[in-house]
């Protein structure tokens, strides 16, 4: 499990980072996540081989933020995502994002929303 207190290297083929309980329209990945809880919620695979990748995908789609041998969950305030020896581009809500490495951080009270009555 990823914890905010320690630095940890994760090896796998997929990482999802969300702010709410919904990822890709499915609310099963991080059901305890709240829009205002101040955390980034990470769901990631821990696969190293093609066989492990094939095992992890069905597990990923059927789980609720549990940790096991192939899929893990964690919550952090800040995360840096890198990849070794490759160039990869992020995907942000279906659109192309920045190239790795990226550092993501929760900025409390950074967005003000006004409503008209």
C-alpha positions in Angstrom: 0.0 0.0 0.0 1.2 3.5 -0.8 1.3 5.8 2.2 1.9 9.5 2.4 4.7 9.1 4.9 7.2 7.2 2.8 8.7 7.2 -0.7 8.0 4.0 -2.6 8.9 2.7 -6.0 6.1 0.8 -7.8 6.6 -1.4 -10.8 3.7 -2.1 -13.0 2.0 -1.3 -16.3 -0.9 0.9 -15.3 -1.6 3.6 -12.8 -4.8 5.5 -12.4 -4.9 8.8 -10.4 -8.2 10.2 -9.3 -9.6 12.9 -7.0 -13.1 11.4 -6.6 -14.7 8.0 -6.4 -15.3 7.9 -10.1 -12.6 6.8 -12.6 -13.8 6.4 -16.2 -17.4 6.6 -15.1 -17.0 3.7 -12.7 -17.3 4.5 -9.0 -15.9 1.2 -7.8 -12.2 2.0 -8.0 -12.0 4.3 -5.0 -15.4 4.3 -3.3 -14.2 6.0 -0.1 -12.7 9.0 -2.1 -14.4 12.3 -1.5 -14.1 15.3 -3.8 -12.9 17.4 -0.9 -10.8 14.9 1.1 -7.4 16.4 0.0 -5.9 13.2 -1.4 -4.9 11.8 -4.7 -6.2 8.3 -5.0 -4.0 5.8 -6.8 -5.1 2.5 -8.2 -2.3 0.5 -9.9 -1.3 -2.9 -11.2 1.8 -4.6 -9.9 2.5 -6.7 -13.0 5.9 -7.6 -14.3 5.2 -10.1 -17.1 2.6 -10.5 -19.8 1.0 -13.3 -17.8 0.7 -11.0 -14.7 -0.7 -8.3 -16.9 -3.4 -10.6 -18.2 -4.2 -11.6 -14.6 -4.3 -8.0 -13.3 -6.7 -6.5 -15.8 -9.8 -8.5 -14.8 -8.9 -8.1 -11.2 -8.6 -4.4 -11.7 -12.0 -4.1 -13.2 -13.7 -6.2 -10.5 -12.2 -4.7 -7.4 -13.0 -2.0 -4.8 -9.7 -0.3 -3.9 -8.3 -3.4 -2.2 -4.6 -4.5 -2.1 -3.6 -7.9 -3.3 -0.8 -9.6 -5.4 -1.7 -7.9 -8.7 -3.7 -4.6 -7.9 -3.1 -2.0 -5.2 -4.6 1.2 -3.9 -3.1 4.1 -2.1 -3.8 7.7 -1.2 -1.2 10.5 -1.2 -1.0 14.3 -1.2 1.8 14.4 -3.8 3.1 11.8 -6.2 5.8 11.8 -9.0 5.3 9.3 -11.8 8.2 8.4 -13.9 9.1 5.6 -16.4 12.5 4.2 -17.1 13.9 4.1 -20.6 10.7 5.1 -22.4 8.8 8.2 -23.4 5.1 8.0 -22.4 2.4 10.6 -22.5 -0.3 10.8 -19.9 -4.0 10.7 -20.5 -6.2 13.2 -18.7 -9.9 12.5 -18.9 -9.5 11.0 -22.3 -7.3 13.8 -23.7 -3.5 13.8 -24.2 -1.6 15.2 -21.3 2.0 15.9 -20.3 4.8 13.5 -21.0 6.3 11.6 -18.0 7.7 12.4 -15.6 4.9 14.3 -13.9 4.4 15.5 -10.4 0.8 15.7 -9.1 -0.2 17.5 -5.9 -3.4 18.4 -4.2 -3.6 22.2 -3.7 -6.1 22.8 -0.9 -8.6 25.7 -1.3 -7.0 26.5 -4.7 -10.2 26.7 -6.7 -13.0 29.1 -5.9 -16.5 28.4 -7.3 -19.2 31.0 -7.5 -22.8 30.4 -8.1 -25.5 32.8 -9.2 -28.8 32.7 -7.5 
